[in-house]
Structure formats: C-alpha cells, structure tokens
Amino acid sequence: MKEIAPILGIEKRLTTHTARKIFASTVLYNDVPMEIVSKLLGHSSITITEDSYGKVVQKKVSEQMVKLNTKLNK
C-alpha cells in the first residue's frame, strides 16, 4: 500500500491499523460473514468487530435493499 499510494495520489499516512480497516471492509463488502471477519482479525469477541464495522454492514444492507427494490419494480 505504501508503495502504490504516491502513484495514486494518496497522501494519507498509511499504518497497520489502516491496512486492517481496509482489509476488513473489503472482506465484508464481498459478503463474508461478520463472524468470519471477527476470527480473521483476531478479535476475542464478535461484539468488538460489530462495534468497529457495523456501519459497513449497514451500508451493505441498504445497497441490497435498493437492488431488491429495483428487481421488484421491473
């Protein structure tokens, strides 16, 4: 990430924490269940994962509802 960030014009300081957030968000957006993401991140409780990434899941739910609405209105 640190090598390609300047090429892409990303000026944000990239850290291990940033990489973990990107990884978790990417995995969640690709329909991997929260329980598995929690294990992958090494969280001791799924509650920790839900507190940190619950907004990602909520956005995914909203996107799926829009898709469903589009299908039902055809």
PyMOL Python script that loads the backbone (N, CA, C, O; Angstrom):
from pymol import cmd

cmd.read_pdbstr("""\
ATOM      1  N   MET A   1       0.815  -1.173   0.000  1.00  0.00           N
ATOM      2  CA  MET A   1       0.000   0.000   0.000  1.00  0.00           C
ATOM      3  C   MET A   1       0.870   1.252   0.000  1.00  0.00           C
ATOM      4  O   MET A   1       0.597   2.215  -0.717  1.00  0.00           O
ATOM      5  N   LYS A   2       1.901   1.221   0.801  1.00  0.00           N
ATOM      6  CA  LYS A   2       2.749   2.408   0.900  1.00  0.00           C
ATOM      7  C   LYS A   2       3.457   2.705  -0.413  1.00  0.00           C
ATOM      8  O   LYS A   2       3.767   3.862  -0.697  1.00  0.00           O
ATOM      9  N   GLU A   3       3.717   1.681  -1.216  1.00  0.00           N
ATOM     10  CA  GLU A   3       4.403   1.886  -2.482  1.00  0.00           C
ATOM     11  C   GLU A   3       3.480   2.454  -3.561  1.00  0.00           C
ATOM     12  O   GLU A   3       3.909   3.263  -4.382  1.00  0.00           O
ATOM     13  N   ILE A   4       2.220   2.033  -3.559  1.00  0.00           N
ATOM     14  CA  ILE A   4       1.316   2.500  -4.610  1.00  0.00           C
ATOM     15  C   ILE A   4       0.567   3.771  -4.225  1.00  0.00           C
ATOM     16  O   ILE A   4       0.019   4.444  -5.098  1.00  0.00           O
ATOM     17  N   ALA A   5       0.530   4.116  -2.939  1.00  0.00           N
ATOM     18  CA  ALA A   5      -0.192   5.315  -2.507  1.00  0.00           C
ATOM     19  C   ALA A   5       0.286   6.575  -3.225  1.00  0.00           C
ATOM     20  O   ALA A   5      -0.548   7.338  -3.711  1.00  0.00           O
ATOM     21  N   PRO A   6       1.599   6.825  -3.312  1.00  0.00           N
ATOM     22  CA  PRO A   6       2.042   8.045  -4.026  1.00  0.00           C
ATOM     23  C   PRO A   6       1.650   8.045  -5.508  1.00  0.00           C
ATOM     24  O   PRO A   6       1.346   9.096  -6.072  1.00  0.00           O
ATOM     25  N   ILE A   7       1.657   6.889  -6.121  1.00  0.00           N
ATOM     26  CA  ILE A   7       1.279   6.777  -7.535  1.00  0.00           C
ATOM     27  C   ILE A   7      -0.183   7.168  -7.722  1.00  0.00           C
ATOM     28  O   ILE A   7      -0.554   7.793  -8.716  1.00  0.00           O
ATOM     29  N   LEU A   8      -1.011   6.784  -6.738  1.00  0.00           N
ATOM     30  CA  LEU A   8      -2.438   7.070  -6.815  1.00  0.00           C
ATOM     31  C   LEU A   8      -2.799   8.438  -6.247  1.00  0.00           C
ATOM     32  O   LEU A   8      -3.961   8.844  -6.276  1.00  0.00           O
ATOM     33  N   GLY A   9      -1.805   9.137  -5.734  1.00  0.00           N
ATOM     34  CA  GLY A   9      -2.053  10.464  -5.183  1.00  0.00           C
ATOM     35  C   GLY A   9      -2.638  10.446  -3.778  1.00  0.00           C
ATOM     36  O   GLY A   9      -3.236  11.428  -3.337  1.00  0.00           O
ATOM     37  N   ILE A  10      -2.467   9.335  -3.079  1.00  0.00           N
ATOM     38  CA  ILE A  10      -2.966   9.220  -1.708  1.00  0.00           C
ATOM     39  C   ILE A  10      -1.910   9.793  -0.770  1.00  0.00           C
ATOM     40  O   ILE A  10      -0.777   9.314  -0.719  1.00  0.00           O
ATOM     41  N   GLU A  11      -2.299  10.817  -0.038  1.00  0.00           N
ATOM     42  CA  GLU A  11      -1.348  11.478   0.848  1.00  0.00           C
ATOM     43  C   GLU A  11      -1.522  11.079   2.309  1.00  0.00           C
ATOM     44  O   GLU A  11      -0.725  11.480   3.157  1.00  0.00           O
ATOM     45  N   LYS A  12      -2.549  10.298   2.612  1.00  0.00           N
ATOM     46  CA  LYS A  12      -2.802   9.863   3.986  1.00  0.00           C
ATOM     47  C   LYS A  12      -1.665   8.978   4.484  1.00  0.00           C
ATOM     48  O   LYS A  12      -1.126   8.162   3.735  1.00  0.00           O
ATOM     49  N   ARG A  13      -1.309   9.147   5.744  1.00  0.00           N
ATOM     50  CA  ARG A  13      -0.277   8.301   6.351  1.00  0.00           C
ATOM     51  C   ARG A  13      -0.857   6.905   6.541  1.00  0.00           C
ATOM     52  O   ARG A  13      -1.847   6.734   7.253  1.00  0.00           O
ATOM     53  N   LEU A  14      -0.254   5.920   5.916  1.00  0.00           N
ATOM     54  CA  LEU A  14      -0.758   4.554   5.981  1.00  0.00           C
ATOM     55  C   LEU A  14      -0.069   3.785   7.101  1.00  0.00           C
ATOM     56  O   LEU A  14       1.155   3.794   7.228  1.00  0.00           O
ATOM     57  N   THR A  15      -0.887   3.124   7.906  1.00  0.00           N
ATOM     58  CA  THR A  15      -0.386   2.367   9.046  1.00  0.00           C
ATOM     59  C   THR A  15      -0.944   0.952   9.011  1.00  0.00           C
ATOM     60  O   THR A  15      -1.766   0.615   8.159  1.00  0.00           O
ATOM     61  N   THR A  16      -0.494   0.145   9.932  1.00  0.00           N
ATOM     62  CA  THR A  16      -1.036  -1.217  10.062  1.00  0.00           C
ATOM     63  C   THR A  16      -2.530  -1.149  10.361  1.00  0.00           C
ATOM     64  O   THR A  16      -3.313  -1.943   9.840  1.00  0.00           O
ATOM     65  N   HIS A  17      -2.913  -0.200  11.199  1.00  0.00           N
ATOM     66  CA  HIS A  17      -4.333  -0.034  11.542  1.00  0.00           C
ATOM     67  C   HIS A  17      -5.158   0.275  10.294  1.00  0.00           C
ATOM     68  O   HIS A  17      -6.243  -0.277  10.110  1.00  0.00           O
ATOM     69  N   THR A  18      -4.647   1.148   9.446  1.00  0.00           N
ATOM     70  CA  THR A  18      -5.326   1.480   8.195  1.00  0.00           C
ATOM     71  C   THR A  18      -5.481   0.237   7.323  1.00  0.00           C
ATOM     72  O   THR A  18      -6.539   0.011   6.736  1.00  0.00           O
ATOM     73  N   ALA A  19      -4.434  -0.557   7.242  1.00  0.00           N
ATOM     74  CA  ALA A  19      -4.469  -1.783   6.435  1.00  0.00           C
ATOM     75  C   ALA A  19      -5.518  -2.763   6.965  1.00  0.00           C
ATOM     76  O   ALA A  19      -6.235  -3.392   6.187  1.00  0.00           O
ATOM     77  N   ARG A  20      -5.604  -2.890   8.285  1.00  0.00           N
ATOM     78  CA  ARG A  20      -6.608  -3.785   8.883  1.00  0.00           C
ATOM     79  C   ARG A  20      -8.027  -3.313   8.554  1.00  0.00           C
ATOM     80  O   ARG A  20      -8.902  -4.122   8.245  1.00  0.00           O
ATOM     81  N   LYS A  21      -8.247  -1.999   8.622  1.00  0.00           N
ATOM     82  CA  LYS A  21      -9.573  -1.448   8.325  1.00  0.00           C
ATOM     83  C   LYS A  21      -9.943  -1.691   6.862  1.00  0.00           C
ATOM     84  O   LYS A  21     -11.075  -2.067   6.559  1.00  0.00           O
ATOM     85  N   ILE A  22      -8.985  -1.475   5.956  1.00  0.00           N
ATOM     86  CA  ILE A  22      -9.233  -1.699   4.537  1.00  0.00           C
ATOM     87  C   ILE A  22      -9.525  -3.177   4.289  1.00  0.00           C
ATOM     88  O   ILE A  22     -10.458  -3.516   3.562  1.00  0.00           O
ATOM     89  N   PHE A  23      -8.727  -4.050   4.894  1.00  0.00           N
ATOM     90  CA  PHE A  23      -8.932  -5.490   4.732  1.00  0.00           C
ATOM     91  C   PHE A  23     -10.328  -5.887   5.200  1.00  0.00           C
ATOM     92  O   PHE A  23     -11.068  -6.541   4.465  1.00  0.00           O
ATOM     93  N   ALA A  24     -10.688  -5.495   6.415  1.00  0.00           N
ATOM     94  CA  ALA A  24     -11.979  -5.893   6.980  1.00  0.00           C
ATOM     95  C   ALA A  24     -13.139  -5.352   6.151  1.00  0.00           C
ATOM     96  O   ALA A  24     -14.103  -6.071   5.884  1.00  0.00           O
ATOM     97  N   SER A  25     -13.050  -4.109   5.750  1.00  0.00           N
ATOM     98  CA  SER A  25     -14.121  -3.514   4.948  1.00  0.00           C
ATOM     99  C   SER A  25     -14.263  -4.216   3.609  1.00  0.00           C
ATOM    100  O   SER A  25     -15.377  -4.481   3.158  1.00  0.00           O
ATOM    101  N   THR A  26     -13.140  -4.519   2.973  1.00  0.00           N
ATOM    102  CA  THR A  26     -13.160  -5.207   1.687  1.00  0.00           C
ATOM    103  C   THR A  26     -13.784  -6.590   1.814  1.00  0.00           C
ATOM    104  O   THR A  26     -14.603  -6.985   0.985  1.00  0.00           O
ATOM    105  N   VAL A  27     -13.401  -7.311   2.835  1.00  0.00           N
ATOM    106  CA  VAL A  27     -13.933  -8.660   3.046  1.00  0.00           C
ATOM    107  C   VAL A  27     -15.437  -8.597   3.317  1.00  0.00           C
ATOM    108  O   VAL A  27     -16.198  -9.389   2.761  1.00  0.00           O
ATOM    109  N   LEU A  28     -15.870  -7.660   4.166  1.00  0.00           N
ATOM    110  CA  LEU A  28     -17.293  -7.532   4.468  1.00  0.00           C
ATOM    111  C   LEU A  28     -18.102  -7.155   3.236  1.00  0.00           C
ATOM    112  O   LEU A  28     -19.201  -7.675   3.043  1.00  0.00           O
ATOM    113  N   TYR A  29     -17.585  -6.266   2.402  1.00  0.00           N
ATOM    114  CA  TYR A  29     -18.289  -5.874   1.182  1.00  0.00           C
ATOM    115  C   TYR A  29     -18.404  -7.021   0.192  1.00  0.00           C
ATOM    116  O   TYR A  29     -19.221  -6.966  -0.727  1.00  0.00           O
ATOM    117  N   ASN A  30     -17.606  -8.042   0.367  1.00  0.00           N
ATOM    118  CA  ASN A  30     -17.659  -9.208  -0.512  1.00  0.00           C
ATOM    119  C   ASN A  30     -18.387 -10.369   0.138  1.00  0.00           C
ATOM    120  O   ASN A  30     -18.121 -11.536  -0.151  1.00  0.00           O
ATOM    121  N   ASP A  31     -19.312 -10.021   1.022  1.00  0.00           N
ATOM    122  CA  ASP A  31     -20.279 -10.958   1.606  1.00  0.00           C
ATOM    123  C   ASP A  31     -19.697 -12.027   2.520  1.00  0.00           C
ATOM    124  O   ASP A  31     -20.309 -13.082   2.691  1.00  0.00           O
ATOM    125  N   VAL A  32     -18.540 -11.785   3.106  1.00  0.00           N
ATOM    126  CA  VAL A  32     -18.001 -12.699   4.110  1.00  0.00           C
ATOM    127  C   VAL A  32     -18.697 -12.370   5.426  1.00  0.00           C
ATOM    128  O   VAL A  32     -18.736 -11.205   5.822  1.00  0.00           O
ATOM    129  N   PRO A  33     -19.247 -13.369   6.110  1.00  0.00           N
ATOM    130  CA  PRO A  33     -19.985 -13.115   7.353  1.00  0.00           C
ATOM    131  C   PRO A  33     -19.123 -12.454   8.437  1.00  0.00           C
ATOM    132  O   PRO A  33     -17.914 -12.672   8.522  1.00  0.00           O
ATOM    133  N   MET A  34     -19.784 -11.650   9.247  1.00  0.00           N
ATOM    134  CA  MET A  34     -19.131 -10.914  10.326  1.00  0.00           C
ATOM    135  C   MET A  34     -18.368 -11.849  11.256  1.00  0.00           C
ATOM    136  O   MET A  34     -17.299 -11.488  11.749  1.00  0.00           O
ATOM    137  N   GLU A  35     -18.895 -13.034  11.502  1.00  0.00           N
ATOM    138  CA  GLU A  35     -18.249 -13.992  12.403  1.00  0.00           C
ATOM    139  C   GLU A  35     -16.874 -14.390  11.884  1.00  0.00           C
ATOM    140  O   GLU A  35     -15.923 -14.517  12.656  1.00  0.00           O
ATOM    141  N   ILE A  36     -16.774 -14.586  10.583  1.00  0.00           N
ATOM    142  CA  ILE A  36     -15.503 -14.985   9.981  1.00  0.00           C
ATOM    143  C   ILE A  36     -14.521 -13.815  10.001  1.00  0.00           C
ATOM    144  O   ILE A  36     -13.339 -14.003  10.290  1.00  0.00           O
ATOM    145  N   VAL A  37     -15.000 -12.618   9.697  1.00  0.00           N
ATOM    146  CA  VAL A  37     -14.143 -11.437   9.735  1.00  0.00           C
ATOM    147  C   VAL A  37     -13.596 -11.248  11.148  1.00  0.00           C
ATOM    148  O   VAL A  37     -12.427 -10.904  11.326  1.00  0.00           O
ATOM    149  N   SER A  38     -14.437 -11.471  12.138  1.00  0.00           N
ATOM    150  CA  SER A  38     -14.005 -11.354  13.535  1.00  0.00           C
ATOM    151  C   SER A  38     -12.842 -12.297  13.826  1.00  0.00           C
ATOM    152  O   SER A  38     -11.862 -11.913  14.465  1.00  0.00           O
ATOM    153  N   LYS A  39     -12.961 -13.526  13.354  1.00  0.00           N
ATOM    154  CA  LYS A  39     -11.880 -14.510  13.553  1.00  0.00           C
ATOM    155  C   LYS A  39     -10.622 -14.104  12.786  1.00  0.00           C
ATOM    156  O   LYS A  39      -9.512 -14.200  13.310  1.00  0.00           O
ATOM    157  N   LEU A  40     -10.797 -13.653  11.552  1.00  0.00           N
ATOM    158  CA  LEU A  40      -9.646 -13.242  10.740  1.00  0.00           C
ATOM    159  C   LEU A  40      -8.866 -12.099  11.377  1.00  0.00           C
ATOM    160  O   LEU A  40      -7.641 -12.031  11.268  1.00  0.00           O
ATOM    161  N   LEU A  41      -9.590 -11.199  12.045  1.00  0.00           N
ATOM    162  CA  LEU A  41      -8.947 -10.060  12.686  1.00  0.00           C
ATOM    163  C   LEU A  41      -8.400 -10.393  14.072  1.00  0.00           C
ATOM    164  O   LEU A  41      -7.676  -9.595  14.667  1.00  0.00           O
ATOM    165  N   GLY A  42      -8.747 -11.573  14.582  1.00  0.00           N
ATOM    166  CA  GLY A  42      -8.247 -11.974  15.888  1.00  0.00           C
ATOM    167  C   GLY A  42      -8.964 -11.326  17.053  1.00  0.00           C
ATOM    168  O   GLY A  42      -8.422 -11.245  18.155  1.00  0.00           O
ATOM    169  N   HIS A  43     -10.192 -10.861  16.812  1.00  0.00           N
ATOM    170  CA  HIS A  43     -10.955 -10.261  17.904  1.00  0.00           C
ATOM    171  C   HIS A  43     -11.416 -11.346  18.877  1.00  0.00           C
ATOM    172  O   HIS A  43     -11.779 -12.448  18.465  1.00  0.00           O
ATOM    173  N   SER A  44     -11.398 -11.028  20.148  1.00  0.00           N
ATOM    174  CA  SER A  44     -11.804 -12.002  21.167  1.00  0.00           C
ATOM    175  C   SER A  44     -13.320 -12.155  21.243  1.00  0.00           C
ATOM    176  O   SER A  44     -13.826 -13.118  21.820  1.00  0.00           O
ATOM    177  N   SER A  45     -14.037 -11.207  20.661  1.00  0.00           N
ATOM    178  CA  SER A  45     -15.496 -11.237  20.701  1.00  0.00           C
ATOM    179  C   SER A  45     -16.032 -10.614  19.422  1.00  0.00           C
ATOM    180  O   SER A  45     -15.464  -9.661  18.888  1.00  0.00           O
ATOM    181  N   ILE A  46     -17.137 -11.171  18.946  1.00  0.00           N
ATOM    182  CA  ILE A  46     -17.752 -10.607  17.738  1.00  0.00           C
ATOM    183  C   ILE A  46     -18.270  -9.196  18.008  1.00  0.00           C
ATOM    184  O   ILE A  46     -18.406  -8.393  17.084  1.00  0.00           O
ATOM    185  N   THR A  47     -18.557  -8.898  19.264  1.00  0.00           N
ATOM    186  CA  THR A  47     -19.030  -7.559  19.635  1.00  0.00           C
ATOM    187  C   THR A  47     -18.007  -6.490  19.256  1.00  0.00           C
ATOM    188  O   THR A  47     -18.375  -5.400  18.816  1.00  0.00           O
ATOM    189  N   ILE A  48     -16.746  -6.800  19.425  1.00  0.00           N
ATOM    190  CA  ILE A  48     -15.678  -5.859  19.055  1.00  0.00           C
ATOM    191  C   ILE A  48     -15.742  -5.586  17.560  1.00  0.00           C
ATOM    192  O   ILE A  48     -15.636  -4.436  17.133  1.00  0.00           O
ATOM    193  N   THR A  49     -15.911  -6.619  16.776  1.00  0.00           N
ATOM    194  CA  THR A  49     -15.991  -6.478  15.320  1.00  0.00           C
ATOM    195  C   THR A  49     -17.231  -5.678  14.931  1.00  0.00           C
ATOM    196  O   THR A  49     -17.162  -4.789  14.083  1.00  0.00           O
ATOM    197  N   GLU A  50     -18.355  -5.997  15.550  1.00  0.00           N
ATOM    198  CA  GLU A  50     -19.592  -5.288  15.237  1.00  0.00           C
ATOM    199  C   GLU A  50     -19.487  -3.806  15.580  1.00  0.00           C
ATOM    200  O   GLU A  50     -19.975  -2.957  14.833  1.00  0.00           O
ATOM    201  N   ASP A  51     -18.853  -3.495  16.704  1.00  0.00           N
ATOM    202  CA  ASP A  51     -18.681  -2.090  17.084  1.00  0.00           C
ATOM    203  C   ASP A  51     -17.831  -1.339  16.062  1.00  0.00           C
ATOM    204  O   ASP A  51     -18.101  -0.179  15.750  1.00  0.00           O
ATOM    205  N   SER A  52     -16.805  -2.009  15.548  1.00  0.00           N
ATOM    206  CA  SER A  52     -15.887  -1.361  14.616  1.00  0.00           C
ATOM    207  C   SER A  52     -16.396  -1.304  13.185  1.00  0.00           C
ATOM    208  O   SER A  52     -16.115  -0.342  12.471  1.00  0.00           O
ATOM    209  N   TYR A  53     -17.141  -2.317  12.754  1.00  0.00           N
ATOM    210  CA  TYR A  53     -17.505  -2.451  11.337  1.00  0.00           C
ATOM    211  C   TYR A  53     -19.005  -2.536  11.093  1.00  0.00           C
ATOM    212  O   TYR A  53     -19.434  -2.874   9.990  1.00  0.00           O
ATOM    213  N   GLY A  54     -19.796  -2.237  12.097  1.00  0.00           N
ATOM    214  CA  GLY A  54     -21.248  -2.285  11.947  1.00  0.00           C
ATOM    215  C   GLY A  54     -21.772  -1.365  10.863  1.00  0.00           C
ATOM    216  O   GLY A  54     -22.748  -1.696  10.190  1.00  0.00           O
ATOM    217  N   LYS A  55     -21.134  -0.205  10.680  1.00  0.00           N
ATOM    218  CA  LYS A  55     -21.575   0.737   9.655  1.00  0.00           C
ATOM    219  C   LYS A  55     -21.378   0.173   8.260  1.00  0.00           C
ATOM    220  O   LYS A  55     -22.177   0.430   7.360  1.00  0.00           O
ATOM    221  N   VAL A  56     -20.316  -0.594   8.083  1.00  0.00           N
ATOM    222  CA  VAL A  56     -20.065  -1.228   6.780  1.00  0.00           C
ATOM    223  C   VAL A  56     -21.197  -2.186   6.463  1.00  0.00           C
ATOM    224  O   VAL A  56     -21.694  -2.217   5.337  1.00  0.00           O
ATOM    225  N   VAL A  57     -21.606  -2.967   7.450  1.00  0.00           N
ATOM    226  CA  VAL A  57     -22.678  -3.938   7.247  1.00  0.00           C
ATOM    227  C   VAL A  57     -23.993  -3.215   6.969  1.00  0.00           C
ATOM    228  O   VAL A  57     -24.754  -3.637   6.098  1.00  0.00           O
ATOM    229  N   GLN A  58     -24.274  -2.130   7.700  1.00  0.00           N
ATOM    230  CA  GLN A  58     -25.498  -1.372   7.473  1.00  0.00           C
ATOM    231  C   GLN A  58     -25.554  -0.824   6.055  1.00  0.00           C
ATOM    232  O   GLN A  58     -26.609  -0.846   5.421  1.00  0.00           O
ATOM    233  N   LYS A  59     -24.422  -0.334   5.552  1.00  0.00           N
ATOM    234  CA  LYS A  59     -24.384   0.189   4.180  1.00  0.00           C
ATOM    235  C   LYS A  59     -24.650  -0.938   3.184  1.00  0.00           C
ATOM    236  O   LYS A  59     -25.347  -0.743   2.189  1.00  0.00           O
ATOM    237  N   LYS A  60     -24.095  -2.104   3.456  1.00  0.00           N
ATOM    238  CA  LYS A  60     -24.298  -3.261   2.582  1.00  0.00           C
ATOM    239  C   LYS A  60     -25.780  -3.656   2.566  1.00  0.00           C
ATOM    240  O   LYS A  60     -26.319  -3.985   1.509  1.00  0.00           O
ATOM    241  N   VAL A  61     -26.430  -3.627   3.716  1.00  0.00           N
ATOM    242  CA  VAL A  61     -27.861  -3.935   3.803  1.00  0.00           C
ATOM    243  C   VAL A  61     -28.651  -2.940   2.957  1.00  0.00           C
ATOM    244  O   VAL A  61     -29.551  -3.329   2.213  1.00  0.00           O
ATOM    245  N   SER A  62     -28.318  -1.671   3.070  1.00  0.00           N
ATOM    246  CA  SER A  62     -29.007  -0.644   2.288  1.00  0.00           C
ATOM    247  C   SER A  62     -28.842  -0.881   0.791  1.00  0.00           C
ATOM    248  O   SER A  62     -29.800  -0.750   0.030  1.00  0.00           O
ATOM    249  N   GLU A  63     -27.640  -1.227   0.373  1.00  0.00           N
ATOM    250  CA  GLU A  63     -27.388  -1.497  -1.043  1.00  0.00           C
ATOM    251  C   GLU A  63     -28.212  -2.687  -1.532  1.00  0.00           C
ATOM    252  O   GLU A  63     -28.764  -2.656  -2.632  1.00  0.00           O
ATOM    253  N   GLN A  64     -28.290  -3.722  -0.722  1.00  0.00           N
ATOM    254  CA  GLN A  64     -29.048  -4.909  -1.113  1.00  0.00           C
ATOM    255  C   GLN A  64     -30.542  -4.610  -1.199  1.00  0.00           C
ATOM    256  O   GLN A  64     -31.233  -5.152  -2.062  1.00  0.00           O
ATOM    257  N   MET A  65     -31.041  -3.757  -0.318  1.00  0.00           N
ATOM    258  CA  MET A  65     -32.454  -3.387  -0.359  1.00  0.00           C
ATOM    259  C   MET A  65     -32.772  -2.583  -1.621  1.00  0.00           C
ATOM    260  O   MET A  65     -33.845  -2.750  -2.200  1.00  0.00           O
ATOM    261  N   VAL A  66     -31.862  -1.720  -2.052  1.00  0.00           N
ATOM    262  CA  VAL A  66     -32.052  -0.969  -3.294  1.00  0.00           C
ATOM    263  C   VAL A  66     -32.108  -1.941  -4.471  1.00  0.00           C
ATOM    264  O   VAL A  66     -32.951  -1.796  -5.356  1.00  0.00           O
ATOM    265  N   LYS A  67     -31.211  -2.932  -4.482  1.00  0.00           N
ATOM    266  CA  LYS A  67     -31.212  -3.932  -5.566  1.00  0.00           C
ATOM    267  C   LYS A  67     -32.525  -4.699  -5.589  1.00  0.00           C
ATOM    268  O   LYS A  67     -33.103  -4.918  -6.654  1.00  0.00           O
ATOM    269  N   LEU A  68     -32.998  -5.108  -4.410  1.00  0.00           N
ATOM    270  CA  LEU A  68     -34.247  -5.850  -4.317  1.00  0.00           C
ATOM    271  C   LEU A  68     -35.399  -4.991  -4.815  1.00  0.00           C
ATOM    272  O   LEU A  68     -36.249  -5.466  -5.568  1.00  0.00           O
ATOM    273  N   ASN A  69     -35.432  -3.749  -4.406  1.00  0.00           N
ATOM    274  CA  ASN A  69     -36.487  -2.846  -4.841  1.00  0.00           C
ATOM    275  C   ASN A  69     -36.503  -2.694  -6.361  1.00  0.00           C
ATOM    276  O   ASN A  69     -37.566  -2.668  -6.981  1.00  0.00           O
ATOM    277  N   THR A  70     -35.319  -2.596  -6.949  1.00  0.00           N
ATOM    278  CA  THR A  70     -35.213  -2.487  -8.407  1.00  0.00           C
ATOM    279  C   THR A  70     -35.778  -3.729  -9.087  1.00  0.00           C
ATOM    280  O   THR A  70     -36.507  -3.618 -10.073  1.00  0.00           O
ATOM    281  N   LYS A  71     -35.446  -4.911  -8.570  1.00  0.00           N
ATOM    282  CA  LYS A  71     -35.949  -6.160  -9.148  1.00  0.00           C
ATOM    283  C   LYS A  71     -37.465  -6.266  -9.033  1.00  0.00           C
ATOM    284  O   LYS A  71     -38.143  -6.700  -9.964  1.00  0.00           O
ATOM    285  N   LEU A  72     -37.989  -5.859  -7.869  1.00  0.00           N
ATOM    286  CA  LEU A  72     -39.425  -5.988  -7.650  1.00  0.00           C
ATOM    287  C   LEU A  72     -40.239  -5.007  -8.479  1.00  0.00           C
ATOM    288  O   LEU A  72     -41.411  -5.258  -8.758  1.00  0.00           O
ATOM    289  N   ASN A  73     -39.640  -3.909  -8.872  1.00  0.00           N
ATOM    290  CA  ASN A  73     -40.349  -2.894  -9.649  1.00  0.00           C
ATOM    291  C   ASN A  73     -40.212  -3.058 -11.153  1.00  0.00           C
ATOM    292  O   ASN A  73     -40.643  -2.179 -11.899  1.00  0.00           O
ATOM    293  N   LYS A  74     -39.632  -4.140 -11.618  1.00  0.00           N
ATOM    294  CA  LYS A  74     -39.482  -4.369 -13.068  1.00  0.00           C
ATOM    295  C   LYS A  74     -40.763  -4.893 -13.647  1.00  0.00           C
ATOM    296  O   LYS A  74     -40.839  -5.148 -14.849  1.00  0.00           O
TER     297      LYS A  74
END
""", "prot")
cmd.dss("prot")
cmd.show_as("cartoon", "prot")
cmd.util.cbc("prot")
cmd.orient("prot")
